[in-house]
Amino acid sequence: SYQIFYNEQIYQENSGYSAFGSGYVELRDLDNNGIDEIIVSTYSGGAHCCTSLVIYTWQKDKFIREETGFLDGSGGSFEDLDGDNNYEFVTVDNAFLYAFSSYAASFPPSKIYTFQQGKLADVTRKYPQELRKTLAAMLKAFQLAKKEKAEVNGILAGYVAQKILLGEYPEAWQFLLANYDKNSDWGLDIYGESTAIGKYPDFPTALSAFLLKNGYLGSAEKVCWWGQGVGCGVWGVGFSRF
């Protein structure tokens, strides 16, 4: 349980939080306005899940509350990526975990948020240098998995998404088509409200739908790929149908 005071007056009181094994409260000025934010982190326990962060920031005469929701593992970290004394929250897109491979073989793309006016806002694409660091790690993981004949589709899914964030989608898609595991059926099920109602023909088609659903692709970039090289869709500006 915790209580939050400002100028010796209580403004917030919470109890009943469960922190399995770890949890912390931290004061840090995330938005460089001279007033610390209160960061409350709890870990629920369980397989790879879940860390949740609650952030309180003082505005005018009250505290504004912001939550990250449930995040994998340690959740993420606050880092000043560009040296301006405003902290970014660096994490990953949890939607990619287990989507096309086991947890251990998944490599989700980056998510970077800025904290301003009491809210977290997605600024992932504004940090290409940070994205390229993760991209290099993805390629290294892929090469190792390929060498050891281990799962690669979970890594490739994250790789394509990461390249999209960098504006390099067509190149990434060609790399995927040349390297994906055609024998894996992980992630091919099509779900209705709660049960599988069909199956995608292969991993590239399933990934295309997944990327569209999760906002990585727009309708002009949708790609289909069926069986032995028959496809449909639009690569984007400057690329023709195939």
N, C-alpha and C positions, 0 to 999 in steps of 0.2 A: 504494500500500500504506500501511497505517497501524498503529500500535501504540497501545494505550490503557493508561495507568498510573494507579494511585491510590496516593498516599503512597509514590511511587517504586517500586512493585511492578507488574510488567506483568500485566494481566488479559486482554487481548484483542489478537489480532494477525490482521490480514486483508491479503491481497494478491490481485493479479489483477483488481482493479476497473478497468473501462474508463470513462474520462470523456472524452467527445468534446467538445472546445471549452470545457467548463466543468466545474467541480466545486469543492467547498469543504468545509472542516471548521470548525465553529463551536462555541464554548462559550457556553451561555446557560442561565440558571436558568429553566426553563419553568414549573415548578410552585411556585416561591416557597418552597422549603425550605432555601435557603442553599447548595445544592450544584449546580453547573452540570451540565446535560445536555450530551452530546456529540452534535452533529448532523453527519452525513456526507451530503453531497449529491453525486450523480453524474448525468450526463446522457449518454444512450446515443447521441444523434444520431438522424437519420432525420426523416421528415416529421412534424413536430409532436410528436415522441415521442423519448425519454421521460425524465423526471426521476424519480429515486427517492431518498427520504430514509430513512436509518437513524438511529434515536435510541437512545442508550445512557444509562441513568439508574442511579445507584448506590443499591442497596438492601441494607442490612445488611452483607453481606460479598461482594457480587458485583454485576456489571452486568446489568441487564435490557435486552434488545434489543427494539425495536419498529420496524416498517417501514411505510411508507405504501403500498408497492407502486408500480407504474409510473403516473406522472401526466403529463398533457399539459403541454407547454411548460415553464415554469419551476416547475411543480408546485403552488405555493401559497406562503403567507407566514405567519410567526408574528406575531400581533398581540395586544396586550392590549386587547380590545374594550370591557371594562367597567371598566378602571382598577383592578383588584384585584391587579395584579402576577402574575397567572397568565396565561400566554399561550395564546391559541387559535390553531389552525392553520386558516387560511382558504383554501379551495380550491373546486373545482367538481365536479359529478358527470360524470365522463368518459364515462359510458354514453351521454350524449346527443350526443356528437360523431359526426358522420356518420350518425346514426340516421335523420334525416328530411330531410337536406339535405347540401350540401357542408360541409367543415370551416369555411370562411369564413362561411357563413350559419348555422352552429349557434350557439346561445346557451344553454349548459348552466346548470341551476339551481345554487344555492349549496350547499356542504358546509362545515360548521364543526365542528371537533373540539376538545375540551379534552384536556389532557395531565395525567393524574393517576395516581400509583402505577405509573409506567412504561408506561401504556397510553393510546392515543388512543380517546376515546369521542365518538360523534356527539351534538352539542348544537345542531344547526342551528336547530331551532325556538325555542330560547331567546333568539335574537337577532333579533327582528322588525325593529328599526330597520336593521340591516345588510341584512336580506333586502329591505326596501323600497328601499334604495339601488340594489340590483341590479335590482329590478323596474322602477324608473324608467328605468334604462339599457336594459332589454329593450324597453320601450314605445317609447323613442326610436329604437332600432334597427329595430323593426317598422315604425314610421311612415316611416322613411327607405327601407326596403326596399319598402314598399307604393308609395311615391311613385316610386321608380325601377323599379318592376315587376320586382323581384328576388325571390329565394327568401324565403318567409316561414314555411314550415312548421317549419323548424328552430328559428326564434325562438319561434314559438307553442308548440312542445312544451316548451321550457324555461320559458316564461311560465306555462303551466298548472301545471307542477310547482312553480314558485316560489310560485304562489298557493295551491296545496295546502299547502305548508309554512306559510303564513300563515293557514290555515283558511278560504280563500276559493275553494274549488273550483267550486261551481255558477256563480258569476259568471264565472270564467275560462273554463269550458266553453262558456257562451253566447257569449262573445267569440270563442272559437276557431271555433265553428260559423258565425259571421257573417263571418269574415275569412280562413279557410284557403284555400289554393290547391287547387281541386278537380281541376286538371289534372296535378298532380305525382303521380308513382307512386313517389317515393323512400321507401323504408322499408316498402313494403306486402308484401314477401315474407314468408312464414311458413317458418321453418327447422326442420328436424329436427335430427339430430346435426351434420350438416355441409353439407347441401344444402337448397335450397328445396323445400318439399313442398306449397305452396299460396300463396294470395295473399289479403290482406284486401281487402274491397271498396272501402275508402277510408281516408283519413288519420285521421279521428276514431276509427274502429274499431281501426286499427293502434296509435294512440297510447294508447287505453284499455287494450289488452292489454299494451303496453310499460310503462305506469305501474303496472299491477297486478303485473307480473313484477318490477319494480324497487322495489316496496315503497311506492310513493306512494299507491296506492289499496288499500283493503281490499275484501273481497267485497261489503260493503254499499254500496260506492260505485261499483262497476263500471258502466261505461256502454258501450252498443253504439250504433252509428249506421249504418244501411244506406241507401245510395242517396238517394232523394228524401224524406227526413224520417221514415222508419219506424225507430223505435228501440226499445231495451229496456234495462232496468237500473234501478238505484236511485240517486238523487242523494245520499242520506244522510238523516240525521235531519231531519225537517221538510219533506222534499221527496218528492213522490209519483212513482210510475212514470209514464212517458209513452209 
